[in-house]
């Protein structure tokens, strides 16, 4: 950032070009892994590299992106949010239920979904920040609770027969892209800015790096912790709206297991589960990596159970490579 | 003389260290130590904080691998960095932080790893209890071996740790600050245990800060100063003053800058502050440019007092005023707004966020001044940080470097310097030079003196006696979260003051000394 040293340390010796390139590749190892995977799929299938397929990947990525961004903030504080998958379900059911029972007004389902997601996040945030219950336990409880509520809302069944206007949100094109994809791009840019350039972002990094030191420096850590869980819930609400709007149905099993993919995306992006380390761009790469693998394996007609096996191996291998590169790159 | 001693001892030595060099992060901690321990002797290892005592103990017990030099146990080479080998050679260490498992019982602690088994391969609990009982009795302990370790006082646990080590065949026993955390009554017991071990032919070496324990336990005193062995004599041949002089050396004269006179205007007022239920209320005020020292033993409540003043913890009662205005208790943000700053004792745990850069650590407590509408103005405002860090002579690769790659002394400069981009009227320092090498220590003293000269009111808690003596205008000795005595600048300059402070801090002749010490 600033070439001037504050002390008497000698400037770093000039390094040969090959070493500089190697250092660069090691520092961006996930991009390298991503390119290798893309190259593999393009080699195996002509359909993979088409613009249409790129759109397919982005559309599939959008709901994941939102919860992964929320998860990034939570993990940066040293916490975890296991409930986002279930919050997606309960938000989707709330939206579908409101569309059917409250009003046909297209503004109602979004309000219901966002309200449900925010409510779940607020409860998580209060329990974690005020009652000091460990985030793992709190959000595990919310996972179970919200999943149950999703079934309660639909009396154990999906809510079908929704008005066509219900699909507007997910299926409208704008500037040549569907709204969820646009939302994803905007959200990534906004969150990258927030985490890099605002005092809120710095406070999140500080709390995750050392909560006591942050408090002594005047950070009100309870308020910040509360806010990240609330935000994570709200984003899961939007994600639930996207998913149910896309298929114009409210299904109580929507979003099941998404929290694990979101956590995987954050970790692949180089974040530490201990908090304080990680970036929004890293999460974006991790997210695209997972979505690309999902899509590529679908195209290659790999059976879904095998997809799961392969994905598991790739997630651990990717983080293993990242740890290796971090050690080598130093 | 030490060399001659070692040559004579070569055949009989239980433990022999030769040419031990060790450095951490480029800072030399031990600079060529030679020493040997003979059977049936007790050696005191004395030295200031940071002199290298604990490091030497850890090398002698095989925990650390020295950069160069070797350790031999009864002529056999002690493989460096191999604690199991050390144990099998008969070297045991009882560390400062207890290594016992509080959730297990006493006998389980004694036998963990070398459990007795029945012929069926299950645990022979009855046999272990019986043997534990007789081993404890051998050291004069009538503790029930079936009670939970955690329910016992620290001193008893410490003795049980010693029993554990010796019952596994330890012939060389290293005790790191064995009395730092235990009560008076238990110290006497520990002294008995050490003496009986000596009579059994065990070679014991211990570290301590307390002169009377050296007198009570040791046959021989070794003094370390800044990583070198500066004195090695029989206890009978050295006076207490001789030991202190060896520990501190001549540096005391030039390590500390001259103290400028304090001002008159009161900045910080503490009124009726009770940090822990049952303690006496504490009242004092600190003026512009004044440095108030807080001395006392570990657990005397110095850290807690500073934390109550700053608002990291809520006091039981009492209030704090800065410039005549009461600050909201238990709220660091309010303290910062009142121009109060703290440099905590636990630098890594409470002082700095090691994963953040120098710049971000500096921004954190002054986040309002570095942002507009919540957006950080890193680039625009970093000149000020640059200026402060340069005046502190921080050695780093620019402000973007993360703190985890800086040395302890440089981390401490950041933890102190980050406050100085804004206004600070009262500064609370808790062990400002703990874990900081001598060079950086000197610079920190210079900075603190300059800040006080510029009008800051400073409260400094320290276990480092020279620091209290040379760097404060006035000092309190704390004991049990209460003020046990107050010493003026003149009293601090008195040669016998260390002894007065020791007595006040440990509570011996407390009433008489306190009266004598009151102005």
Interface residues (C-beta under 8 A of the other chain):
Chain A: X1 X2 X3 X4 X5 X6 X7 X8 X9 X12 X197 X198 X199 X200 X201 X202 X203 X205 X206 X208 X209 X210 X212 X213 X214 X215 X216 X217 X218 X219 X220 X276 X277
Chain B: X310 X312 X332 X333 X336 X342 X344 X348 X349 X350 X351 X352 X353 X354 X355 X356 X358 X359 X360 X363 X364 X365 X367 X370 X371 X374 X375 X376 X378 X379 X382 X386 X389 X390 X393 X394 X395 X396 X397 X398 X399 X400 X418
